[in-house]
Amino acid sequence: MLPNVHSARGYLIDLDGTLMSGRHLLPGARELLSRLEGRFAIVSNDSEHTPLQLMSRFADLGIVIPADRIILAGTCALETIARRQPRARVMVLGSTPLRAYARRLGLDVDQPETDVVLVARDRRFNYGKLAAAAEAMARGAELVVACPDTTHPGPSGQPVPEAGALAAAVLACAGPVPHTVIGKPEPALFRLGCERLGIAPEEGVMIGDNPLTDGAGSRALGMTFWQAVPGGLNEALRELTSA
């Protein structure tokens, strides 16, 4: 029997569109995290920031979340590459913090030759980077996509381009080559979140706003999915409070 919101042993919670919009908490987010008393992990397709950056952002809002409870598609993608190909030469189409994270994992992000092209959220993506990625793949480099999302909702509801949109451009040049996708709805982030909480997937609840990523991915592993439609966090909070 699948758990409901209040009977679960642990909770995986999406970030953008569920807990936060931009740098602002959404209604019910603070109260929900407080009620869960540490029995949660953030599981996000964010491929721009590192867990330490988001830990600091939450701390500025008065919320304490350890970095190891913040699981992000971009850093998880780099950890996957480092585990499979130690010291690989990686073209990181992503942020400066993500490149620094790659270096800390022992990956080489400064060589002209490339073993792996990682597509993440890159606000400085341009024609030159697109051409370089396509050329590297033509020479045999592997493609890893941090997350399949093409956009996420901005503070005013406007679409913010995501790694999936940039990956579509790369694939348009390179052709439909085999590639690895890390973020939701793929299982890697869900499994890591459950591992960090010490629970089996069927003992947990995924709370998120996107049924195509949060919902499909969690259900495929046997988790309960709670869709955070407008007011959804407050509804989840009411059920927890009534427990």
C-alpha positions as CSV (number, residue, x, y, z in Angstrom):
1,M,0.0,0.0,0.0
2,L,1.4,3.4,-1.0
3,P,1.8,6.0,1.7
4,N,-0.3,9.2,1.8
5,V,1.3,12.5,2.6
6,H,1.3,12.1,6.4
7,S,2.2,8.4,6.6
8,A,5.4,8.5,4.4
9,R,8.8,7.9,5.9
10,G,10.4,10.6,3.7
11,Y,9.7,13.3,1.1
12,L,11.3,14.4,-2.1
13,I,10.4,17.9,-3.0
14,D,10.8,19.8,-6.3
15,L,12.3,23.3,-6.2
16,D,11.3,25.6,-9.1
17,G,7.5,26.0,-9.2
18,T,6.9,24.0,-6.0
19,L,8.9,25.6,-3.2
20,M,10.3,28.6,-4.9
21,S,9.8,31.0,-7.8
22,G,13.1,32.7,-8.6
23,R,14.5,33.6,-5.2
24,H,11.1,33.8,-3.4
25,L,9.3,31.1,-1.4
26,L,5.9,30.1,-2.6
27,P,2.9,30.1,-0.2
28,G,3.1,27.2,2.3
29,A,6.7,26.3,1.5
30,R,8.3,27.5,4.8
31,E,5.5,25.9,6.9
32,L,5.7,22.6,5.0
33,L,9.5,22.3,5.4
34,S,9.2,23.1,9.1
35,R,6.5,20.5,9.5
36,L,8.6,17.8,7.8
37,E,11.3,18.2,10.4
38,G,14.2,17.2,8.2
39,R,12.5,14.2,6.7
40,F,12.9,15.6,3.2
41,A,15.4,16.1,0.3
42,I,15.2,18.7,-2.4
43,V,15.3,17.0,-5.8
44,S,15.6,19.5,-8.7
45,N,16.4,19.6,-12.4
46,D,18.4,22.8,-11.6
47,S,21.5,22.5,-13.7
48,E,23.0,25.9,-13.0
49,H,23.7,26.0,-9.3
50,T,25.5,23.8,-6.7
51,P,24.0,22.4,-3.5
52,L,26.2,24.8,-1.5
53,Q,24.8,27.8,-3.4
54,L,21.2,26.7,-2.7
55,M,22.0,25.9,0.9
56,S,23.2,29.5,1.3
57,R,20.1,30.8,-0.5
58,F,17.8,28.9,1.9
59,A,19.9,30.0,4.9
60,D,19.3,33.7,3.8
61,L,15.6,32.9,4.1
62,G,16.0,31.4,7.6
63,I,15.7,27.8,6.5
64,V,18.4,25.3,7.3
65,I,18.9,22.5,4.7
66,P,22.2,20.6,4.6
67,A,23.9,20.5,1.2
68,D,23.7,16.7,1.0
69,R,19.9,17.0,1.1
70,I,19.9,19.2,-2.0
71,I,20.1,17.0,-5.1
72,L,20.5,18.9,-8.4
73,A,20.6,17.6,-12.0
74,G,23.7,19.6,-13.0
75,T,26.0,18.4,-10.1
76,C,24.5,14.9,-10.3
77,A,25.4,14.8,-14.0
78,L,29.0,15.7,-13.2
79,E,29.2,13.2,-10.4
80,T,27.9,10.5,-12.9
81,I,30.6,11.5,-15.5
82,A,33.3,11.4,-12.8
83,R,32.3,8.0,-11.6
84,R,32.1,6.5,-15.1
85,Q,35.1,8.3,-16.6
86,P,37.5,9.5,-13.9
87,R,39.6,12.5,-15.1
88,A,37.6,12.8,-18.3
89,R,38.0,15.8,-20.5
90,V,34.6,17.5,-20.3
91,M,33.1,20.4,-22.3
92,V,30.8,22.0,-19.7
93,L,28.1,24.1,-21.4
94,G,27.0,25.6,-18.0
95,S,27.7,28.1,-15.3
96,T,31.0,29.1,-13.7
97,P,30.1,27.3,-10.4
98,L,29.3,24.1,-12.4
99,R,32.7,24.2,-14.1
100,A,34.3,24.7,-10.7
101,Y,32.4,21.8,-9.3
102,A,33.7,19.7,-12.2
103,R,37.3,20.6,-11.4
104,R,36.7,19.6,-7.7
105,L,35.6,16.1,-9.0
106,G,38.9,15.8,-10.9
107,L,37.4,16.4,-14.3
108,D,39.4,18.4,-16.9
109,V,37.3,21.3,-18.3
110,D,40.2,23.2,-19.9
111,Q,41.5,20.8,-22.6
112,P,40.7,21.4,-26.3
113,E,40.1,17.7,-26.8
114,T,36.8,16.5,-25.4
115,D,35.6,13.1,-24.1
116,V,32.2,14.3,-22.9
117,V,29.9,17.2,-23.7
118,L,27.7,18.2,-20.8
119,V,24.7,20.4,-21.6
120,A,23.4,22.2,-18.6
121,R,21.7,25.6,-18.1
122,D,24.2,28.0,-19.8
123,R,23.1,31.6,-19.8
124,R,26.1,32.4,-22.1
125,F,25.3,29.7,-24.7
126,N,26.0,31.0,-28.2
127,Y,26.8,30.0,-31.8
128,G,30.5,29.4,-31.0
129,K,29.6,27.0,-28.2
130,L,27.1,25.2,-30.3
131,A,29.6,24.7,-33.1
132,A,32.3,23.5,-30.7
133,A,29.9,21.0,-29.1
134,A,28.8,19.7,-32.5
135,E,32.4,19.3,-33.6
136,A,33.4,17.5,-30.4
137,M,30.5,15.0,-30.9
138,A,31.5,14.5,-34.6
139,R,34.9,13.4,-33.2
140,G,33.3,10.9,-30.9
141,A,32.6,12.8,-27.7
142,E,29.7,11.5,-25.6
143,L,26.7,13.7,-24.9
144,V,25.3,14.0,-21.4
145,V,22.2,16.2,-20.9
146,A,21.7,17.5,-17.3
147,C,18.0,17.7,-17.6
148,P,15.4,17.3,-20.3
149,D,13.3,20.4,-19.4
150,T,13.1,23.0,-22.2
151,T,11.9,25.7,-19.8
152,H,11.0,26.4,-16.2
153,P,8.5,29.0,-14.9
154,G,10.1,32.3,-13.9
155,P,8.9,34.7,-11.1
156,S,6.1,36.1,-13.3
157,G,5.3,32.9,-15.0
158,Q,7.5,33.6,-18.0
159,P,9.4,30.7,-19.6
160,V,13.1,30.5,-18.5
161,P,15.2,28.5,-21.1
162,E,16.6,25.3,-19.7
163,A,19.2,22.7,-20.6
164,G,16.7,20.7,-22.7
165,A,16.3,23.6,-25.1
166,L,20.1,23.9,-25.5
167,A,20.4,20.2,-25.9
168,A,17.8,20.3,-28.7
169,A,20.1,22.8,-30.6
170,V,23.1,20.5,-30.1
171,L,21.2,17.4,-31.3
172,A,19.9,19.4,-34.3
173,C,23.5,19.8,-35.4
174,A,24.9,16.4,-34.3
175,G,22.0,14.3,-35.3
176,P,19.9,11.9,-33.2
177,V,22.9,10.3,-31.5
178,P,22.6,8.2,-28.4
179,H,23.0,10.3,-25.3
180,T,22.5,10.2,-21.5
181,V,19.8,12.2,-19.7
182,I,20.3,12.7,-15.9
183,G,17.4,14.8,-14.6
184,K,13.8,14.0,-13.9
185,P,11.9,12.0,-15.1
186,E,15.0,9.7,-15.3
187,P,15.5,7.7,-12.1
188,A,18.9,9.0,-10.9
189,L,17.8,11.9,-8.8
190,F,14.8,10.1,-7.2
191,R,17.1,7.2,-6.3
192,L,19.7,9.4,-4.8
193,G,17.2,11.4,-2.8
194,C,15.7,8.2,-1.3
195,E,19.2,6.9,-0.6
196,R,20.1,10.1,1.3
197,L,16.9,9.8,3.3
198,G,17.5,6.1,4.0
199,I,14.2,5.0,2.5
200,A,12.9,2.7,-0.2
201,P,11.1,4.6,-3.0
202,E,7.8,3.0,-2.1
203,E,8.1,4.5,1.4
204,G,8.3,8.1,0.1
205,V,6.2,10.8,-1.4
206,M,7.3,13.1,-4.3
207,I,5.9,16.6,-4.0
208,G,6.2,18.6,-7.3
209,D,4.4,20.7,-9.8
210,N,5.2,18.8,-13.0
211,P,3.3,15.6,-13.7
212,L,5.5,14.8,-16.7
213,T,8.8,14.9,-14.7
214,D,8.1,14.8,-11.0
215,G,5.0,12.6,-11.4
216,A,6.1,10.2,-14.1
217,G,9.5,9.7,-12.7
218,S,8.5,9.1,-9.1
219,R,5.6,6.8,-10.0
220,A,7.9,4.7,-12.2
221,L,9.9,3.9,-9.1
222,G,6.8,3.1,-7.0
223,M,6.6,6.4,-5.1
224,T,3.4,8.3,-4.3
225,F,3.2,11.6,-6.3
226,W,1.5,14.7,-4.8
227,Q,1.0,17.4,-7.4
228,A,1.6,20.9,-6.1
229,V,-0.9,22.8,-8.1
230,P,-1.7,26.4,-6.9
231,G,-2.5,25.9,-3.2
232,G,-1.2,22.3,-3.3
233,L,1.5,22.9,-0.6
234,N,-1.1,24.3,1.8
235,E,-3.3,21.3,1.1
236,A,-0.4,19.0,1.9
237,L,0.3,21.0,5.0
238,R,-3.3,20.6,6.2
239,E,-3.1,16.8,5.8
240,L,0.2,16.7,7.7
241,T,-1.2,18.9,10.5
242,S,-4.3,16.7,10.9
243,A,-2.1,13.6,11.3
